[in-house]
């Protein structure tokens, strides 16, 4: 840009930025245009620039300019009239006619600050929304963990679906409460839900502690498995020990609660198919002989007793004592020997394990 012909400093009044013309050594103001005086006050000529702007240190300005660089600083000024003005000032050498002076240009950066503030506000909003999304995702994952086993959930999250899987040997526990429909609490919805929530929540903790997986509750019934979807060589022992602890928990609970809950438990070891079912409302469910036979064992059991099938007994008999109940007709299957898990009081103290050798009646 061509330098203007020197004709004094009045032409600087037409600029859209505040301008100070200063002595190069002392930074004493020789001229301030009208915009600069509107911001910093009138009658500025003859005053050092550092007395007008507290952020100016003459030594730093001189040092910077001596290196061939311009000096710049950002600050705010409170004009005699009007609101606070954020500004950016830069000082550089400039010739005015025959003289080499310093020019301090002061630019109003209010709009820039407003844009920066808006960007920071948007960034803050986005960050807050992202945190909310993360919390919602965590909440959704926790809810899904109550629907799907962990391994199935990972597959579902990655692919949006799961593949039905066949499991050759799984131990299934089916629990049902005795006389549920005749219990007074069954006619009181709020108390019923509170009781079942308390009981089933404890069942979940026991089952999880013994490396088993709760599949679902059906009214007052409770279905859990061991050995799926992740393989577990101790599936029969784990599910039986979980059942023993559940019986012990209910016995202790009945001593201190006004409502007594009595259950029957059946356990069978066999094959099942596990899969996510549903399109809009998903549930992970199990099907097959293992589930049906566990249900039959439960119906053949007695209050506060655990009945196991022959396949389960053959696995646990060396570790958990059982009582032979003889051969029974199993609906939908061949006759089968079934067994009670022998639970003396010492075995149901909540430890979750039963000691002594297997016994057969």
BELCOR-V586110 format. One record per helix or strand. SS is the DSSP state (A for helix, B for strand). FROM is the first residue (numbers start at 0). LEN is the number of residues. Records with the same first field share a line. If there is no record, write none. Layout:
SS=FROM-LEN  FROM-LEN
//
This chain:
A=9-5  33-7  48-4  57-9  109-36  149-10  179-3  183-4  188-21  234-22  288-12  309-7  344-4
B=17-5  27-5  47-1  70-7  84-12  98-10  164-13  212-6  220-6  262-15  282-5  305-4  321-7  335-6
//
